[in-house]
Amino acid sequence: MKKLIVVLGLLATLSACSDARQKLADTLDKEVMQIHDEIMPQMSKVLAYKKQINQKLDSCQNQACKDSLQQISYLLTRADEDMMQWMRTFEHPEGLDTAEAYLGAQKDAVVKVKAEVEEGITAAEKFLGIK
């Protein structure tokens, strides 16, 4: 009887740990998707601003203007490419064993992409006199 109680206690403990890990994985997954969902509407701005910046680049009269616009174009290109790369490689993890580490790394990666997108948009808007 004592062995049965010990086994049931262990099973209950393992179940509680598994539930907590699942909740953490679910929370991380939601956070990653929320950040992704914040970035996606901004991607149309990234592409539109990149087009405008590249058009202005053709009409620059001096090297300082060209350098500034090339830097902004680079920021926008990098933001777009990094977002597309992140979306191509992101997968929802199957098991709890790797979910926490994977989703934590993905959260860090998508936060970095968000910062790149915001940096590119801010630089373009400043140059274009928007906002």
C-alpha positions as CSV (number, residue, x, y, z in Angstrom):
1,M,0.0,0.0,0.0
2,K,2.8,2.4,0.9
3,K,4.5,1.7,-2.5
4,L,1.2,2.5,-4.3
5,I,1.0,5.8,-2.4
6,V,4.6,6.7,-3.3
7,V,4.0,5.8,-7.0
8,L,0.9,7.9,-7.1
9,G,2.7,10.8,-5.4
10,L,5.5,10.6,-8.0
11,L,3.0,10.5,-10.8
12,A,1.2,13.5,-9.5
13,T,4.5,15.4,-9.1
14,L,5.6,14.6,-12.6
15,S,2.2,15.6,-14.0
16,A,2.4,18.9,-12.2
17,C,5.9,19.6,-13.6
18,S,4.8,18.7,-17.1
19,D,1.8,21.0,-16.8
20,A,4.0,23.9,-15.7
21,R,6.5,23.3,-18.5
22,Q,3.6,23.1,-21.0
23,K,2.2,26.4,-19.7
24,L,5.6,28.0,-20.0
25,A,6.0,26.8,-23.5
26,D,2.5,28.0,-24.4
27,T,3.3,31.4,-22.9
28,L,6.6,31.7,-24.8
29,D,4.9,30.6,-28.0
30,K,2.2,33.3,-27.6
31,E,4.8,36.0,-26.9
32,V,6.8,35.0,-30.0
33,M,3.6,35.1,-32.1
34,Q,2.5,38.4,-30.6
35,I,5.9,40.1,-31.5
36,H,5.6,38.6,-35.0
37,D,2.1,40.0,-35.3
38,E,3.3,43.4,-34.3
39,I,6.0,43.4,-37.0
40,M,4.0,42.1,-40.0
41,P,1.9,45.2,-40.6
42,Q,5.1,47.2,-40.6
43,M,6.7,45.2,-43.4
44,S,4.7,47.0,-46.0
45,K,6.2,50.3,-44.8
46,V,9.7,48.7,-45.0
47,L,9.2,47.8,-48.6
48,A,7.6,51.1,-49.5
49,Y,10.2,53.2,-47.8
50,K,13.0,51.1,-49.4
51,K,11.5,51.9,-52.8
52,Q,11.3,55.6,-52.0
53,I,14.8,55.7,-50.6
54,N,16.2,53.9,-53.6
55,Q,14.5,56.3,-56.0
56,K,16.0,59.3,-54.1
57,L,19.4,57.6,-54.2
58,D,19.4,58.0,-58.0
59,S,19.0,61.8,-57.7
60,C,21.6,62.4,-55.0
61,Q,24.0,65.1,-56.0
62,N,26.8,64.4,-53.5
63,Q,28.5,61.5,-51.8
64,A,27.1,62.3,-48.3
65,C,23.6,62.1,-49.6
66,K,24.4,58.8,-51.4
67,D,26.0,57.4,-48.2
68,S,23.1,58.3,-46.0
69,L,20.6,56.8,-48.4
70,Q,22.6,53.6,-48.9
71,Q,22.8,53.1,-45.2
72,I,19.0,53.5,-44.8
73,S,18.4,51.2,-47.8
74,Y,20.7,48.7,-46.1
75,L,18.8,48.9,-42.8
76,L,15.5,48.3,-44.6
77,T,16.9,45.5,-46.7
78,R,18.4,43.8,-43.7
79,A,15.1,44.1,-41.7
80,D,13.2,42.6,-44.6
81,E,15.6,39.8,-45.2
82,D,15.9,38.9,-41.5
83,M,12.1,38.9,-41.1
84,M,11.7,36.6,-44.1
85,Q,14.5,34.3,-42.9
86,W,13.0,34.1,-39.4
87,M,9.5,33.3,-40.8
88,R,11.0,30.6,-43.1
89,T,12.8,28.8,-40.3
90,F,10.4,29.2,-37.4
91,E,8.6,26.0,-36.4
92,H,6.3,25.3,-33.5
93,P,8.2,22.7,-31.4
94,E,6.7,19.3,-31.0
95,G,7.8,18.2,-27.6
96,L,8.4,19.8,-24.2
97,D,12.0,18.7,-24.1
98,T,13.2,21.3,-26.5
99,A,10.3,23.8,-26.5
100,E,11.5,26.1,-23.8
101,A,15.0,26.6,-25.2
102,Y,13.8,26.8,-28.8
103,L,11.0,29.3,-28.1
104,G,13.3,31.4,-25.9
105,A,15.8,31.6,-28.7
106,Q,13.1,32.4,-31.2
107,K,11.8,35.1,-29.0
108,D,15.3,36.7,-28.8
109,A,15.5,36.4,-32.6
110,V,12.2,38.0,-33.4
111,V,12.8,40.8,-30.9
112,K,16.1,41.5,-32.8
113,V,14.1,41.5,-36.1
114,K,11.6,43.9,-34.6
115,A,14.4,46.3,-33.5
116,E,15.8,46.2,-37.0
117,V,12.4,46.9,-38.6
118,E,11.9,49.8,-36.2
119,E,15.4,51.2,-36.8
120,G,15.0,51.1,-40.6
121,I,11.5,52.7,-40.5
122,T,12.7,55.4,-38.1
123,A,15.7,56.2,-40.3
124,A,13.6,56.3,-43.5
125,E,10.9,58.4,-42.0
126,K,13.4,60.9,-40.6
127,F,15.1,61.3,-44.0
128,L,11.7,61.4,-45.9
129,G,10.3,63.9,-43.4
130,I,7.5,61.6,-42.4
131,K,6.1,62.1,-38.8
